[in-house]
Every structure is written in C-alpha cells, then in structure tokens.
Amino acid sequence: MSRAARVLRAIVYFVLLIGLQGAVTSLLTRVGVTPPDLFLLTGVAYALRLRALPAVLAGYGVGLLQDVLGHGLLGLHAAGVGAGVLVLVGLRRFITDSGVFQSILTVVGAILGQWAAFLILTYWLRGGLVTVDSLVHVLPWELGLTLLVYPVWNRVMAWGLGARPSAEEEMAA
C-alpha cells in the first residue's frame, strides 16, 4: 500500500474515531452510562505497534486531541492515555498476538494505567477529579464497555493504522 493511501486511511480513521466517540458519548451519558474510551484504545494500538518512546508520545498526543475536542482540564486525558500506553509498553512482552486473554490484559492494563494517572493528578492538583463515586459508577462501565468494543474496534484500528506486527517481526526489529 502506498504512503498516500496509509495517510488517507489514518485520516479517515481519526474522523471516524472523533465522530463515533462523540455520538456514543452523547447517547450513553443521557442514560447515565459511561461510554467506552475509543481514544484510549487508539493509544493501545500505538502501544502495540510502535517502540516505547514513540508509543508513549503518540498516546499522549491522542489523549491531548481528546482534551482539545472535549471539555475539562487540558492535559488530563493526555496524561491518562500516555500512562495507559506506558503500562502496556511494560506488559507488551507478556502479551501474545491474539486471544481473549490478550484482549482482557490489554484493555485492563491500559485502563488501570489511565486511572492511576487520574488518581495521581487528583492528589497533585488537590481537586475532585477522581472520587469514590466515580470509581464506583464510572470505572466499571468504562472498563466493561471498553472490553466489549475492543475486538470490533481492534479491526477498525488495524484497517486505519495498519496491522500489528507479529512477535517474530518485533523480535527481529
């Protein structure tokens, strides 16, 4: 595939990401349900496709895009997605190429990294970013729905961002 086709696919992917995340967030928050985090899953895609430093920087950039498009503290989701990617970079050696265990470990690791960053920022900023109520009501919905959509969204990410390298290709690099 040519470089222009790859760039066009990435652009279409990000337009789809922004539109779908916005629509799902709008629909689900009206009924009191936290939506899946497709931006975090995009950071996951970079964690599984790039070397450590570029992956963390790409994850931070994806989170910063989420912050710029959304509302709230600028840099909060950037730090969260970056931390989720950082956790996955550490777990990458233990993640196989496919399977249910790999999917669960990937999503749970990324969400735990994201929420750990949120907790650290809550303490540092002395704010109410993460409360017991958000841990009880927001985190389970986000974790469950993100786990649910990961297999389908993983295929979309493979189309838009390129296939994930196999374990043999990663060891050869």
C-alpha positions as CSV (number, residue, x, y, z in Angstrom):
1,M,0.0,0.0,0.0
2,S,1.3,3.4,-0.9
3,R,2.2,6.1,1.7
4,A,-0.6,8.3,0.5
5,A,-3.2,5.5,1.0
6,R,-1.9,4.9,4.5
7,V,-2.1,8.6,5.4
8,L,-5.7,8.7,3.9
9,R,-6.7,5.7,5.9
10,A,-5.3,7.3,9.1
11,I,-7.2,10.5,8.4
12,V,-10.4,8.6,7.8
13,Y,-9.8,6.6,11.0
14,F,-9.4,9.7,13.1
15,V,-12.5,11.3,11.7
16,L,-14.4,8.1,12.4
17,L,-12.9,8.0,15.9
18,I,-13.9,11.6,16.7
19,G,-17.4,11.1,15.3
20,L,-18.1,7.8,16.9
21,Q,-16.7,8.7,20.3
22,G,-18.8,11.9,20.2
23,A,-22.0,10.1,19.2
24,V,-21.6,7.2,21.6
25,T,-20.7,9.6,24.5
26,S,-23.8,11.8,23.7
27,L,-26.1,8.8,23.6
28,L,-24.9,6.9,26.6
29,T,-24.4,9.8,29.0
30,R,-28.0,10.7,28.5
31,V,-29.0,7.4,30.1
32,G,-26.3,7.6,32.8
33,V,-23.8,5.1,31.3
34,T,-20.1,5.9,30.8
35,P,-19.1,5.2,27.2
36,P,-16.1,3.1,26.1
37,D,-12.9,5.1,25.6
38,L,-12.0,4.8,22.0
39,F,-9.2,7.3,22.3
40,L,-7.6,5.1,24.9
41,L,-8.0,2.1,22.6
42,T,-6.2,4.2,19.9
43,G,-3.4,4.7,22.3
44,V,-3.4,1.0,22.8
45,A,-3.0,0.5,19.1
46,Y,0.1,2.6,19.1
47,A,1.5,0.8,22.2
48,L,1.2,-2.5,20.3
49,R,2.7,-1.1,17.0
50,L,5.5,1.3,17.9
51,R,8.6,1.2,20.1
52,A,8.3,2.5,23.7
53,L,9.1,6.3,23.4
54,P,7.1,6.9,20.1
55,A,4.2,4.9,21.5
56,V,4.0,6.9,24.7
57,L,4.3,10.2,22.7
58,A,1.6,9.0,20.3
59,G,-0.6,8.0,23.2
60,Y,-0.1,11.4,24.8
61,G,-0.9,13.1,21.5
62,V,-4.1,11.1,21.1
63,G,-5.1,12.0,24.7
64,L,-4.3,15.7,24.0
65,L,-6.6,15.5,20.9
66,Q,-9.3,14.2,23.2
67,D,-8.7,17.0,25.6
68,V,-8.8,19.7,22.9
69,L,-12.0,18.3,21.4
70,G,-13.7,17.7,24.7
71,H,-14.2,19.8,27.8
72,G,-12.4,19.7,31.1
73,L,-8.8,20.0,32.1
74,L,-6.3,20.3,29.2
75,G,-3.8,17.5,29.6
76,L,-5.9,15.2,31.8
77,H,-6.7,12.7,29.2
78,A,-3.3,13.2,27.6
79,A,-1.7,12.1,30.8
80,G,-4.2,9.2,31.2
81,V,-3.8,7.8,27.7
82,G,0.0,8.3,28.0
83,A,0.1,6.4,31.3
84,G,-2.1,3.6,29.8
85,V,0.3,3.3,26.9
86,L,3.2,3.3,29.3
87,V,1.7,0.3,31.3
88,L,1.1,-1.5,28.0
89,V,4.7,-0.9,26.9
90,G,5.8,-2.7,30.1
91,L,3.3,-5.5,29.6
92,R,4.0,-5.9,25.8
93,R,6.5,-8.7,26.4
94,F,3.8,-10.8,28.1
95,I,1.0,-10.1,25.6
96,T,0.6,-12.7,22.8
97,D,-0.5,-12.0,19.3
98,S,-4.2,-12.8,19.8
99,G,-6.8,-14.3,22.0
100,V,-9.3,-13.4,24.7
101,F,-6.6,-13.3,27.5
102,Q,-4.5,-10.8,25.4
103,S,-7.6,-8.6,24.8
104,I,-8.5,-8.6,28.5
105,L,-4.9,-7.9,29.7
106,T,-4.5,-5.1,27.1
107,V,-7.7,-3.2,28.0
108,V,-7.4,-3.8,31.8
109,G,-3.8,-2.7,31.8
110,A,-4.5,0.4,29.8
111,I,-7.5,1.4,31.9
112,L,-5.6,0.8,35.1
113,G,-2.7,2.9,33.9
114,Q,-5.1,5.7,32.8
115,W,-6.9,5.7,36.2
116,A,-3.7,5.6,38.1
117,A,-2.7,8.8,36.3
118,F,-6.1,10.3,37.1
119,L,-5.6,9.4,40.8
120,I,-2.1,10.9,40.9
121,L,-3.3,14.1,39.2
122,T,-6.3,14.3,41.7
123,Y,-3.9,14.2,44.6
124,W,-1.4,16.6,43.0
125,L,-4.0,19.1,41.9
126,R,-5.9,18.7,45.2
127,G,-9.1,18.5,43.1
128,G,-12.1,16.3,42.9
129,L,-11.2,14.7,39.6
130,V,-11.5,11.1,40.9
131,T,-13.9,10.5,43.7
132,V,-15.2,7.3,45.3
133,D,-18.4,7.9,43.4
134,S,-16.5,7.9,40.1
135,L,-14.6,4.8,41.0
136,V,-17.9,3.0,41.8
137,H,-20.0,4.3,38.9
138,V,-17.8,5.4,36.1
139,L,-14.9,3.0,36.2
140,P,-16.9,-0.3,35.9
141,W,-18.9,1.0,33.0
142,E,-15.9,2.3,31.2
143,L,-14.0,-0.9,31.8
144,G,-16.9,-3.2,30.8
145,L,-17.9,-1.3,27.6
146,T,-14.3,-0.8,26.5
147,L,-13.7,-4.5,26.9
148,L,-16.9,-5.2,24.9
149,V,-16.0,-3.0,22.0
150,Y,-12.3,-3.8,21.8
151,P,-12.5,-6.8,19.4
152,V,-14.5,-4.8,16.9
153,W,-12.6,-1.6,17.3
154,N,-9.3,-3.5,17.0
155,R,-10.3,-4.4,13.5
156,V,-11.0,-0.8,12.7
157,M,-7.6,0.2,14.2
158,A,-5.9,-2.5,12.1
159,W,-7.6,-1.0,9.0
160,G,-6.9,2.6,9.8
161,L,-3.5,2.4,11.5
162,G,-2.0,-0.7,9.9
163,A,-1.7,-4.3,11.1
164,R,0.0,-5.0,14.4
165,P,3.5,-6.6,13.9
166,S,3.8,-10.2,14.8
167,A,6.0,-11.3,17.7
168,E,8.7,-12.5,15.2
169,E,8.7,-9.1,13.5
170,E,9.0,-7.3,16.8
171,M,12.0,-9.5,17.9
172,A,13.7,-9.0,14.6
173,A,13.5,-5.2,14.9
